Amino acid sequence: MLQHIAVWFAPVWRWLQPRLEWLKPRLKWLMHYMRWLNPRRYISILDWYIIKKFIGTYFFAIILIISISIVFDVNENLAKFSQYNAPMKAIVFDYYANFVPYFANLFSPLFVFIAVIFFTSKLAGNSEIIAMLAAGMSFKRLMRPYMISCVLISIMTFYLGAYVIPHGTVVRQNFETMYKNKKRNTLADNVQLQVGNGIIAYIQHYDNTHKRGYGFCLDKFEDKKLVSHMTATEIQYDTISDSKYHWKATNWKIRKLKGLKEEIVSGSVKDTLILMEPTDLVYSKGQQETFTSPQLRDYISKQTSRGSGNVVQYEMEYHKRIAVSFSSFILTIIGLSLSSRKRKGGMGLYLGIGLILSFIYIMLLTISSTFAINAGFSPAFAAWTPNFIFAVIAYYCYRHAPN
């Protein structure tokens, strides 16, 4: 058996041997340069020590503060849960299982700041940072493990906020509608939007609960001239269709204008394809938080092409997710610069400063969102304004950090 294998493999080996000889020096050259990509080249034992401290303290702060928030939330909403007979399974898995990641991600800058100041002040209090600087390590080199930790936290924050949490927010908002506040915007009046190139739709009244609109009108223009005018007393969205944009018009009439001639066609029921969905007609508070980032981008593009002005909060949400993920770097530099000195009194003063700066950042983000929605500011500029302001503060703190 082995002889047959050897006889079969001999010509294969003769063909393969010169190619392996050609490949060997190239693999050696590749492995030489692959060493530059090895993370062990840039991360020492000290770096791993700081990274583990940073990440561990970050998650400890999340668990501690979110646990306190849950206690207060249960105390506040227990009466409502009892009033509306909310089942325990829904409370735990639909509400609080999505409540925790939503607020943990929302206040991630606060947790980063607390984590940096808390464990860095402890390192400074134990004279560990003094020993690092005395051994010849620069403050810039000390920042490396902090920045690596920020990369991990930023990637996690952005991924959760852009792709994971929106799905949980849908479940949480549905729970709140059923068992908490019983309020949700399901009606819209006098809605007008562009559903195609030169095609304008108008609905006098729309009920999102039944996906039904009343007083419908659809106008088609060519070269700024009206060529078709469709009316219907009622339109119903087809929720069981395999594809989108299917509507059923009741008591419809179409007037086609050809110069001085007019053609009228009418009927009782008509299935039609109109490029609009129920989400285009009704806006409910917090709806932008239920969209993933790709869905937000597509929605903004679609609504902008239709000439809709109701996209500012969606643009703000889209840019805010990116800006908040970058805030970890800025706030970490500030926290590290403030707490790396050993001073009398411990970490209390710097922990207080960190909390104040964190709340100022979150407040600025909220204020800028309000200005973007109500005062016509650019959503991208408004979302990045807190980062620009705190970047200046971070540079000032960095220049005055111990070296």
Secondary structure, 3 states (H helix, E strand, C coil): CHHHHHHHHHHHHHHHHHHHHHHHHHHHHHHHHHHHHCHHHCCCHHHHHHHHHHHHHHHHHHHHHHHHHHHHHHHHHHHHHHHCCCCHHHHHHHHHHHHHHHHHHHCHHHHHHHHHHHHHHHHHHCCHHHHHHHCCCCHHHHHHHHHHHHHHHHHHHHHHHHHHHHHHHHHHHHHHHHHCCCCCCCEEEEEEEEEECCEEEEEEEEECCCCEEEEEEEEEEECCEEEEEEEEEEEEECCCCCCCCEEEEEEEEEEEEECCEEEEEEEEEEEEECCCCHHHHCCCCCHHHHCCHHHHHHHHHHHHHCCCCCCHHHHHHHHHHHHHHHHHHHHHHHHHHHHCCCCCCCCHHHHHHHHHHHHHHHHHHHHHHHHHHHCCCCHHHHHHHHHHHHHHHHHHHHHCCCC
